[in-house]
Amino acid sequence: MASVWRTWVRGTVLLGLALSLTRCLAATAAAAGAGTGIYLTSRGAESIVEGPVDELEKRARAVFAAEGIPVSGSQMENSGDKREIKGTKGDLELTVAIERQAPQASKVGVSARKNLVTWDKDYAQQLLEKIVKQK
């Protein structure tokens, strides 16, 4: 009877270890993909995009122009390592924030605010996808 018990305990422990390893591998894969994919935030979408800040600002302005979004404001901080452009389209207030992460990579965040508590994450994601694809 004791050997059956030990076998059952060993099997349970091995199963638990296998499941833990699977979760670790999935978490590692998700973390690796996070740097290259677009992810939603509480107010829009963000991604780490290949390219320096000034190039990405030009790409964002080109997407705004293509979408018929007039630029209503812009600002620059940290000697140009952090930039932001703003515009409006219909009832949406749009903001693109770009911040240098490495010499050839920047974090780009897009938000599309309808009012104080409502955000259009889908449209923000669409704009970010266009910025990423813009050349």
C-alpha positions in Angstrom: 0.0 0.0 0.0 2.9 2.4 0.8 4.4 1.9 -2.7 1.1 2.8 -4.3 1.0 6.0 -2.2 4.6 6.9 -3.1 3.9 6.3 -6.8 0.8 8.5 -6.7 2.7 11.3 -4.9 5.6 11.1 -7.4 3.2 11.3 -10.3 1.4 14.3 -8.8 4.6 16.1 -8.1 5.9 15.4 -11.7 2.6 16.6 -13.2 2.8 19.8 -11.1 6.4 20.5 -12.2 5.5 19.9 -15.9 2.6 22.4 -15.6 4.8 24.9 -13.9 7.4 24.6 -16.7 4.8 25.0 -19.3 3.6 28.2 -17.7 7.1 29.6 -17.4 7.7 28.9 -21.1 4.5 30.6 -22.0 5.3 33.6 -19.9 8.8 33.9 -21.5 7.3 33.7 -25.0 4.8 36.4 -24.1 7.5 38.6 -22.7 9.6 38.2 -25.8 6.7 39.1 -28.1 5.7 42.1 -26.0 8.6 44.1 -27.3 7.6 43.5 -30.9 3.8 43.5 -30.8 1.1 46.1 -30.1 -0.6 45.8 -26.8 -3.6 47.6 -25.4 -3.4 49.9 -22.4 -6.1 51.4 -20.3 -6.3 54.4 -22.7 -5.1 53.1 -26.1 -2.3 51.1 -27.6 1.5 51.0 -27.2 4.4 49.2 -28.9 8.2 49.3 -29.1 8.9 50.3 -32.7 12.1 50.2 -34.6 13.3 53.7 -35.5 14.6 56.8 -33.9 12.2 59.4 -32.3 12.4 61.9 -35.1 11.6 59.3 -37.8 8.6 58.0 -35.9 7.3 61.5 -35.4 7.4 62.0 -39.2 5.6 58.7 -39.6 2.9 59.7 -37.1 2.4 63.0 -38.8 2.1 61.2 -42.2 -0.6 58.9 -40.7 -2.4 61.9 -39.2 -2.4 63.6 -42.6 -3.6 60.4 -44.4 -6.4 60.1 -41.8 -7.5 63.7 -42.1 -6.4 64.6 -38.6 -5.0 68.1 -38.3 -2.2 68.5 -35.8 -3.4 70.8 -33.1 -0.3 70.7 -30.9 3.1 69.2 -30.3 5.8 69.2 -27.7 9.4 68.0 -27.3 11.3 67.1 -24.1 14.7 65.7 -23.2 16.5 67.1 -26.2 14.0 65.5 -28.5 14.1 62.0 -26.9 10.4 62.4 -25.9 7.9 63.9 -28.3 4.1 64.2 -28.5 1.7 65.2 -31.2 -2.0 65.9 -30.7 -5.0 66.2 -33.0 -8.7 65.8 -33.2 -11.0 63.9 -35.5 -14.7 64.2 -34.9 -15.3 63.7 -31.2 -11.9 62.1 -30.6 -8.9 63.8 -29.0 -5.8 61.9 -30.4 -2.4 61.8 -28.8 0.8 60.1 -30.1 3.6 59.9 -27.5 7.0 58.8 -28.7 9.9 58.1 -26.3 13.4 56.8 -27.1 14.2 53.4 -25.7 17.4 52.7 -27.5 19.3 54.4 -30.4 17.1 52.7 -33.0 14.0 51.8 -31.0 11.2 53.9 -29.4 8.1 53.4 -27.4 5.1 54.7 -29.3 1.8 55.1 -27.5 -1.5 56.2 -29.1 -4.6 57.3 -27.3 -8.0 58.3 -28.7 -10.1 60.0 -26.0 -13.9 60.5 -26.5 -14.6 62.1 -23.2 -13.3 62.1 -19.6 -14.0 58.4 -19.1 -14.3 56.9 -22.5 -11.4 55.9 -24.8 -11.5 54.4 -28.3 -8.8 51.7 -28.0 -9.7 50.1 -31.3 -9.1 53.3 -33.2 -5.9 54.0 -31.2 -4.7 50.5 -32.2 -5.5 51.1 -35.8 -3.5 54.3 -35.9 -0.5 52.7 -34.1 -0.6 49.8 -36.7 -0.4 52.4 -39.5 2.5 54.2 -37.8 4.3 50.9 -37.5 3.8 50.1 -41.1 4.4 53.6 -42.4 7.8 54.0 -44.2 
